[in-house]
Structures are given as structure tokens and as C-alpha cells.
Amino acid sequence: MNRMQSAPFPAAAGWFKSSYSAANNECIEVAHMVAQVGIRDSKLSRRSGFTISDHAFAQFVAGLKGTLEARSR
């Protein structure tokens, strides 16, 4: 079972925003970590975020891509 964990993240974790981020900065940031991906709100970057397994994140992204591809048909 994959469980989300709340965790404070160091500033040097290598956070980045999607190139699809909105102009008003409403987006999430992600950081790839060992066997996990950290996720946090870009407007609340000094607060905790959560982590999920790298496998679960890959499935999430694949699902999003599939949804976008289906909409473009």
C-alpha cells in the first residue's frame, strides 16, 4: 500500500515547476528523491509537502498524459 507522508523538505531538494504552470504561479513543485517524489504547493514552499513513491508518481503522470491525448482526438 502506498501512503502519503507529510514531511518538511530542504530548500536544496531540487524543486522545479511544470512548464505548463499558470502565469499567476498557481502550480505545484516536485522534487525527485531516492525512490520517492516530493510534492508541494509553490505558494507555500516553506511549508511541508508530501511524498509518494516514484512508481506511483510515474503512474500518475502516465494517466495525465493519457487523458490529455484522449482529449486531443
C-alpha positions in Angstrom: 0.0 0.0 0.0 1.4 3.4 -0.9 0.9 6.0 1.7 1.5 9.7 1.5 3.8 11.2 4.1 3.9 14.8 5.3 7.5 15.9 5.5 9.5 19.1 5.7 11.7 19.4 2.7 15.1 21.0 2.5 15.4 24.0 0.2 18.2 22.2 -1.8 16.0 19.3 -2.7 16.0 20.3 -6.4 12.4 21.6 -6.7 11.0 22.5 -10.1 7.7 23.7 -11.6 6.0 22.4 -14.7 6.5 24.3 -17.9 2.7 24.4 -18.0 2.4 26.4 -14.8 -0.1 29.2 -14.8 1.1 32.8 -15.1 -0.3 33.6 -11.6 2.0 31.0 -10.1 -0.8 28.5 -9.2 1.1 25.3 -9.5 2.8 22.5 -7.7 6.5 21.9 -7.5 8.1 18.4 -7.5 11.5 17.1 -6.4 12.9 13.7 -7.3 14.3 12.0 -4.3 15.6 8.4 -3.8 12.7 6.1 -4.6 10.2 9.0 -3.8 8.9 12.2 -5.3 8.2 15.2 -3.2 5.2 17.4 -4.0 4.4 20.8 -2.5 2.4 24.0 -3.3 4.6 26.6 -5.0 2.9 29.4 -3.0 3.6 27.6 0.3 7.1 26.3 -0.5 8.4 26.9 3.1 5.8 24.5 4.5 5.6 20.8 4.4 4.6 18.9 1.3 4.2 15.2 0.9 6.0 12.3 -0.8 4.8 9.4 -2.9 6.7 6.5 -4.4 8.4 7.2 -7.7 6.3 4.3 -9.2 3.1 5.9 -8.1 4.2 9.3 -9.5 5.1 7.7 -12.8 1.6 6.1 -13.0 0.0 9.5 -12.1 1.9 11.3 -14.9 1.1 8.5 -17.4 -2.5 8.8 -16.5 -2.4 12.6 -17.1 -0.8 12.1 -20.5 -3.4 9.5 -21.5 -6.2 11.9 -20.5 -4.6 14.8 -22.5 -4.1 12.6 -25.5 -7.7 11.3 -25.4 -9.0 14.9 -25.3 -7.0 15.9 -28.3 -8.5 13.2 -30.5 
